[in-house]
Amino acid sequence: PAVDPTDDDPLTFTDWIVNPAYDDGTANGWILTSENRTNMGYQNNNVYTDEATLDQFAEVWGNGFALGDSFIRQTILYLPEGTYKLEADAIAAHDVETTGMYLFAYEGDATNISELTMDDFKNVSSMSTKANMPKHFALIFKKESADTDLTIGAMTKETNSNWLAVDNFALTYYGKNSHLDPSGIIEVNNAEVLRSNVIFNLAGQRINSLQKGINIVGGKKVFVK
């Protein structure tokens, strides 16, 4: 970039994303894959809440059954190294509490991305919504090298959900010297303060209480000593 961005004055990199809001009436620029689905592609239904809106979006949907492993993804070339924020409006839904759905950014060769395990995904943020009730999700991450590809999007891994829909992707660049926490990890010593939240492990499975190590609470990674 000609101007060096900062945490207080970042650069908008959404233009690097092809068709970020599906405004051309297609899912062009995106790769959609799913192990198990009824429909997969572009939709123009209007689904909204006070927090988020899906009016032209990409979806993977199963008629009454879980999706299995699915991806709505796009690979971006030549992005500079540094700290980024990826955002999207999404529905990640099932009749019960959703597990195994994520906003993600993967650095490296994504040719065999469907074969990767959750341990291979360094930058993920858990997503969960009610049906027809989209929410806004964000993920802060660090790209380590300007020479690697970056694949962004939404995915399901061992999910119980039957509907993944995304719209309004945005990408913000904070530069090489950002002080934002790229891991998104909050370190806590007192587990009591988080008991009222829904908690997941890194596999996207709901758990009853915080465990030692990394947990996902409210879409954020929480580390418990």
N, C-alpha and C positions, 0 to 999 in steps of 0.2 A: 504493500500500500504506500501511496505517496505521503500520507499522513500517518504518524505512529499513534495508534489508538491507545486509550487508557480505560481503566474501570469507570471513570466518570464521563468519558467521551469515547465510547466504542464506535465501531463501524458496522453498518448494516451490510451483511453479506447474503441476504436473501436472494439477490439477483443471481447468485451462483447456483441456485437450485432451479432446475428446469420444472416449470409448471407447478410452483409450490402450493397454489390454491386451486388447481384444476379448473382455472377460469376458461380454458379453451374448450371445455366440454368433453375432455377425454382424460385418461390417465397416462398420456404420453410423457415419457421421461422417467417413468417409474416401472420397476419390475415387481410383479405380484406373483407369489407362489404360495401354495398351500397343500398340505397332505390330505386335507379332508374338507370339502366345501360344497355348497350348493351354487353359490354365485361369487364371482370375483371380478372386480373391475370398477369402472366409473359409475357413480350414481348422482342424481341431481335432486334428491329429496331435500326438504328444508327441515332440519332438526336443530333446535337451539335451546339454550338456557341463558340466564343473565351472565354467565361466565364464558360461554363458548358457543360458536355457531358452526354447523356443517350445512352448507347449501349446495356445493358441488364438491364431491369428495371421492376418495378411493376406499373400497371396502372388500373384505373377505367375510362371507356369511355362510353359516350352516343352518339348515332348516331343522332345528331341534337337536343338533348334535355338536360336540366340541370340535374345534377346528384342527387340533393337532398343531404341528409346527408350521407357521405361516409368516410371510414377509411382505411388507410394502416398503420398498427400498429404492435408493438411488445412489450412485457412486459419483463423487465430485473429485475432479482432478486439480492438482496444482494449488491447493489451498496452503497458505503459509502456516508455519508452526505457531503455536500459541494457544490461548484459552478462548473457548467458544461457548455460546449458549444456543442450544437447539430447542425450539418450541413448536408445539402443534396443538390443535384442538382435536379431541378424539372421543370416540365411544369404544369402550372396552367392556363388554357387557355379557351377562348371563342372568338367569333367574335367581341365582344365589351369588354369594360374594365371589368376585372374579379373582382368579389367580393366573399367573403365567403370562402376563401381557406387559410389554415394555416399549418405551421410547428408547432408541439406541443410536450410538455413533461408533462405528467400527473402523479402526485404522489398519490398513493393510489390504492384501489381496482378498477380494470377496468372492472369488470364483466358486469356492465350495462352502459358502457361508451357511448353507442349510445343514451341513454336516458338523458344524461347530457345536460345542456344549456351552452351557451358561458360564463356565469357568473361562472360556475364551473371550467373553464379552466384558471388557474392562469398564465401558461407559454405558450404563443402563439406568433407567428410571422406571419403577413399577407404575402401571396404570390400572385403574379400576373405576368403572362408572356403573350406573344403572342404565337399563335399556332406554334409548331415546333421551338420555340426559348427558350430553357431552360436557367434558371438562377441559380446561386448559392445562397442559403439562409442559414442564421445562427440564432440561438436562444441561448441566455445566460440565464441560470436559476439556481436557488438554490434548491437542494434537502435537505429537512429539517431533515430527519431521515434515519439512516441506516437500520431500521426495516421495511420500507415500500417498496412496489414495485414501479417501474418506467415504465410507458408506453410511448413510443416515436413513432413518425411517422408523417404522413400528414393526414389532414382531410378536409372535406368540411362541412360547416354549412350554410344552406339557400343560397346556391351559385347559380350564374347564369351560371357557367362553365359546360362544357360537357367533360372535359378531365383533369384528375389528374394523373401525372406520376412522379415517384421518383426513384432516383438512388444515389449511392455513399454516403450513410449515414456515418457520422463520429461523434465520441464522444470524447471530451477532458475534462479532470478533472483538476481543478485548486486548489483543496484542500479546507480545512475548513476555511482558513484565507484569502481567496481571497478578493481583493479590487474591482473586477469587479462588475458592477451594475447588479444584477441578474434580476431586473425588466425590463431592457432594456429601461427604461423611461428617456427621455430627458426633462428637465424642461425648458420651455421658457416663457418669459414675453412679447416678441414682436412677435405677430402672423404674421406680415408683411413678415418676413424672410422666411416663409414657403408657401407663397401663390402659388408659381409656381409648387408645388408638388401635386400629386394625394393624396387625404386625405380620410380615412375611419374612421367610428366609430368602437366601439368594437364588434358590430354585423356584421362587414364586409361590411356595406353599404357605398357606396361612398357619401361624403358630399361636399358641395361647399366651405366651409371655416372651419378653426379650431374652435372648440367649447370648452367651459370651461370643464376641466377635461381631460381624457385620449383620445387621438386620435392616429390613426396609419398612419404614414407618411413614405413612402419609406420602409415599412416593419418594422419600429421601432415605439415603443410607445412614444408619445410626450404628456407631461402634460402642459396644459395652465391654468394659474391662472385666 
